[in-house]
Amino acid sequence: MKDLLPLAEKVAGLLKARRETLAVAESSAGGLISAALLAQPGASAYFLGGAVVYTYGAREVFLDVLQSALAGIRPATEPYALLVARAARQRLCATWALAETGATGPAGNRYGDPAGHACLAVAGPTERAITLETGQADRVANMRAFAAAALDLLAQSLAR
């Protein structure tokens, strides 16, 4: 987690300076994004909440996103990551939301994506989604890579 802390510190500084708030919905990163952000002093000034949305049930309960809302949207894609980010932002009334979804490994996911595939999205005053392919099957390394890329995406979005 130590490698995530400098990125989280940058995000925390930007959010606090702007007096803006954040919600997080992560899946394959397993809570690493939230943990890095909460490790920063003064996190209560910007961090409204986060959830590890790992199952359909969790998505419905934590984000109020029903299966019917996924018409034409496949999980582990950029449109899905944006949908989740928007839902987290709305659910917690945050200025920004960060979402991550993917396949950590050692095998791919049920949708045909290989291990190391992640889609990340930021929803807020601006929106952005990206796809990351690490090319690795190492579950823990992918979790770290997904969390780092998500924090970096958020930092870039805040710096605009």
N, C-alpha and C positions, 0 to 999 in steps of 0.2 A: 504494500500500500504506500510505502514511502515515495515511490515514483509518481504517485497521483497527487500528493500533497502540494507540490508547487503549482500545478494546474488549478487545483481547487482554491489555493490561496489567491491566485490571479482572479478567478471568477468571483470569489468572496469579496475581494477589494472593489471590483467593478460594481457588483450588486449593491454593496453598502454605500459606495460613493453616489450612486444614482438613486438610492432609496427605493430599490425595486425588489420584488420577491420572486421566489422560484418554487416550483413543484417538480418532482422527479418521478417518472414511471420507468423502471428498468426491468429487464427480464434476465437475459443471459449474464449480465454483469453481476447479478446476485446481490445487490446492495452496496457494491464497491463505490459507485458514484455517490450515493447518499452518505456513505461512511466518510469519504474524503471531504465532502462539503461540510459535514457536521464536525469534523476534526478541527475546523477553523474557529478561532476565537470569535465570538460575536455572531455565531451562525443563526441565532434566533432572530437577528435583524432581517434576514433574507430567506431563510429556509422554512417554508410553510409545511412541508411534508413530502414523503416519498413512499413508494410501494414497490415491492418486487412482484410484478404482474407476470407470473410464470404460467398461469393456466387460464382457460376460458372463464372459469368460475371467478378467479381473482379479478379478471378484467371487468366482469359484470359487477362484482361487489365494490371494488375500489374505484373504478372509473365510470360506472354506469353505462358501459358500452355493451349493448346487446348484440347477439349474433346477427340480427337483422341489419344492424348498421354496417356490417362488413360486406354487403352486396357489391360484388365486383372488386373487392380488396382482399388480397391474400396476405396472411401474416408474414413477417420477416421481409417486408418490402418497404420502400420509402413512403408510399401512400399510407401504409398501415402505421408506420412510425409517426407520421404526421397526425393521423387520426388519434393515436394514443396521447401524443403531446398536447393536442388541442383539448382532449377530454380531461387530462390532468390539470391543465391550466384553468379550465372552466370549473372543474370540481372544487379546486382549492382557491379560486379567485386570485390567482397569481399573475404577476406581470409577465413572467416567462415560465415555460415548462420545457423539460428535457426528457426525451424518450429514447429507449434503446431496445432493440429486439434482434435476435439472431440465433446462431447455432455455435455453441462453444466447442463441442467435440466430446469425445474423440470421433464420433460419427456426425453426419449431417442431421438436419431436421426432417420432419415428416413431409415437408413441402419440396424437398429435392435440393435444398441449399447445402453446400458442403460445410464442414467444420471450418470455423474462421470467418463465416459470413455474418455481418451485422448491418443493420440499418439504424441510423441515428437521426433524430429530428429535434429541432427547436421550434417552439411556437411562442409567439409573443408579438411585440410591435413589428418584428419581421419574422419570416418563417424560412426555414432551410432544412433540407434533408440530404443525407449522403449515405452511400453504401461503402462499407469497409470489407475487404477480403484479405485476411492475414496469410492464407495459404498454409496454416498450421492446424494440427489436430490436437495440440496441447490445450486442454480445457482451462487450466489456471492461467496460462499465458494469454489465451484469448480473452478471458474475463478481464484481465488487466488492460489488454489492448483496447477492448471495447470501451471500458470506463475512461481510459486516457483520451481516446478519440472523441467520446461524447463531451468530456470536459473541454477539450480543445475547440470543438464545434461551438459550444456555448460561449467560450471566451471570445472567439472570432465574431460571433453574432452580437455580443455585447459591445465589442470594440467599434462596431460600425456606426 
